[in-house]
Amino acid sequence: MRILVINAGSSSLKYQLFRMEDQRVLAKGLCERIGIEGGRVIHKLDGRDKYQAMVDMPTHSAAMKVVSDLLTGHETGAVRSMSEIDAVGHRVVHGGEYFNESVVVDDKVISAIEECIPLAPLHNPPNLIGIRACSEILGSVPQVAVFDTAFHQTMPQMAYLYSLPYKYYEHMKVRRYGFHGTSHRYVACRAAEILGRDLSGLKLITCHMGNGSSLAAVKEGSSIDTSMGFTPLEGVPMGTRSGNIDPAIIKFIMEKDDITIDEVDKILNKKSGVLGISGVSSDFRDLDQAVENGNERARAALDVFCYSVKKYIGAYAAAMAGCDALIFTAGVGENNILIRERIASGLAYMGLELDEDKNRSANGECVISSGNSPGKILVIPTNEELVIATDTQRLATN
């Protein structure tokens, strides 16, 4: 079975083509600057050199036509024709309270995704455009929507309700939704397999740490809490996002700097986090280098990030009355040795003891806790695209 996975952004379209019999990625690529001058496509066929070209793509439908031509091309193709693709899986950012699992796309699903646009105005519209573009190119081929928010729909009310007047939840659906759900679900399932235990008997804390970061408390296979909230702005400090702050700061800086709410929103989302503190970069690799060169603000930025992550770990261990495993994933979690060390050190009191040598030599999936540690500390590279492909296969063949 051939599954095409699509992740459509406002001006980009990422794709991977899977052969599900062995879960092999036959081809993958990125169309960028859709609707903008200077469009470019990067395409990689398994076993071949990368192909790059400047291509004018005024719409997502045009981008899908480019993808179709590449996937079937003489030099770049992975299939003889698009009719060999059996189903398409789409990453959809926000499913609101409508979806607690992946679903086959139909008119009702599209309407529900449209109703969630106010909750994710930058993400859901291009996700819908991707679905419609695939319909134009592939006709009646089954399509499946996999939601970032779905995994966290198991959170109890005490975890998702904000202490605001209830009408804001009742009428506007203002509540904690959480994001990165597909990643949290994948690494939780892989952790159970690596540990040789049933997921239903585990208490896991999953740390998805990249330019955007979130943690989740996964108890018996279900998310019971997560750090991101109504939007991906809440939680730990991130590359450019502030994470948790006192809400009164917003009014204070608006008045002091005489700026608008839109300008404050841009500051909180684009100019804060470790970039805002350090003044150096939103890239943790740049911060590590700056710290080596004696930059104290870069050091402070990393201190704030690690301290915040560690506080969430303690909170989630308390919420679950224990922790069987702590999992690091995503760009920073998988690759930054020092960040992992700073976060995981000093957790022996809760049964998590880091082995510094294992941490330094970590590569791919591995256990980095000591042999004497009751709880395990793991590094697991995330694979959201495989989750989307697997869900798509399951639903498209039912």
Secondary structure, DSSP 4 states (H G I P E B T S, - for coil): -EEEEEEE-SSEEEEEEEETTTTEEEEEEEEESTTSSS-EEEEEETTS--EEEE----SHHHHHHHHHHHHHSTTT-SSSSGGG--EEEEEES--TTT-SS-EE--HHHHHHHHHTGGGSTTTHHHHHHHHHHHHHHHTT--EEEEETTGGGGG--HHHH--SS-THHHHHH--S---S-HHHHHHHHHHHHHHHTS-GGG-EEEEEEESSSEEEEEEETTEEEEES--SSTTSSS--SS---S--THHHHHHHHHHT--HHHHHHHHHHS-HHHHHHSS-S-HHHHHHHHHTT-HHHHHHHHHHHHHHHHHHHHHHHHHT--SEEEEEHHHHHH-HHHHHHHHTT-GGGTB-B-HHHHHT--SSEE-B-TT-SBEEEE----HHHHHHHHHHHHHT-
